[in-house]
Amino acid sequence: MKIEKVETFLVPPRWLFCRVETDEGVVGWGEPVVEGRAESVRAAVHTLAEYLLGRDPLRIEDHWQVMATAGFYRGGPVLSSALAGLDQALWDIAGKTYGAPVHALLGGPVRDRVRMYAWVGGDEPGELADSIAARVEAGFTAIKMNAVGRMPARHATQSDVHGVVERVALAREVLGPGRDVAVDFHGRVGAADARRILPLIAAFQPMFAEEPVLPDRPHLLRDVVTASSVPVATGERLYSRWDFRQALEAGVAVVQPDLSHAGGISETRRIAALAEVWDAKLAPHCPLGPIALAASLQVAFATPNFLIQEHSIGIHYEEGAGLLDYVMDAGTFRFTDGYATRSDAPGLGVQIDEAAVRKAGEKGHAWRNPVWRHEDGGLAEW
């Protein structure tokens, strides 16, 4: 069996899919994307595809090594994301060829259900209580919220700090003691403010505090980690096990590689194994489409130190198109009591609606993240 064709599709609302076809008719799907830079990743996918064409798709690890390391310049979000999507597609082909789900090829399942969490916003706290209540009504036992919106200045005022505490207190009140809240700082506060804020929200027992400092400042993480008892999570903007080693050495409790950014299924498995050395848990980042979510679930079912899985169904940016619009059976992502049930469907376990993808690809998108500014006109972290 040989790889015969690699295609890419820019699909709304802000995703990129790739389709890898073999000469025996076996097709694998992947989701390589950097949100806001999808076109750049698309070009990188086709550059890497030059190597794959005509080769055996089942030599996944060898292909990963060549695509990741054979170039003199390597790594970074664009190349790692292009590699990630192609890696997902190769695993999908392997599962379909062997008639087994990817989690079986990774050593077999270690759990029957995967706990999911839902995103509820938090930039604007006015509707936060209703959003959380709706997720609870839908059966979720965990939610994630933004700790802050647009910060008025690089150093938080007393009012800003109080706003964070009020948000988390409100979430805890609605959730009660038997459910979990994760708090996402999105790199919007500085390390000094993170050290001030985390002890103040510790009483509400967050499951974790995500990205309390920017990912390019791992040297600041240890002081933030030791400032409170709140578990610290990071990783959506880290792309390799070497990146994660620094975070783990700093004491983070949860690693959050994104399977569409951090080298796909192959590298995420290695990141999870590395995290075990530091007694850290895996919670893959995934506010993306159906292929990224399917790949994340395959890893979750086969990873002992897995904690919880993010998803984007019903997320705020699904305008005009959503995750379920690109799958043949919406029941693939039906969650019961906040859990995804293990499937033995081959490959990634999701049937992509190719006609819908091709139609959406004709429209495409040019999504860009917003540019935020402080009150003084200086650039603010989004």
NORKA-V187434 format. One record per helix or strand of 2 or more residues. SS is the DSSP state (H for helix, E for strand). FROM is the first residue (numbers start at 1). TO is the last residue. If there is no record, write none. Layout:
ss=SS from=FROM to=TO
ss=SS from=FROM to=TO
This chain:
ss=E from=3 to=11
ss=E from=15 to=22
ss=E from=27 to=30
ss=H from=38 to=52
ss=H from=60 to=69
ss=H from=76 to=98
ss=H from=102 to=105
ss=E from=113 to=119
ss=H from=125 to=137
ss=E from=142 to=146
ss=H from=158 to=175
ss=E from=180 to=184
ss=H from=191 to=204
ss=E from=208 to=210
ss=H from=218 to=225
ss=E from=232 to=234
ss=H from=241 to=249
ss=E from=254 to=255
ss=H from=264 to=277
ss=E from=281 to=282
ss=H from=290 to=302
ss=E from=309 to=310
ss=H from=323 to=326
ss=H from=330 to=333
ss=E from=339 to=341
ss=H from=354 to=363
ss=E from=372 to=373
ss=E from=379 to=380
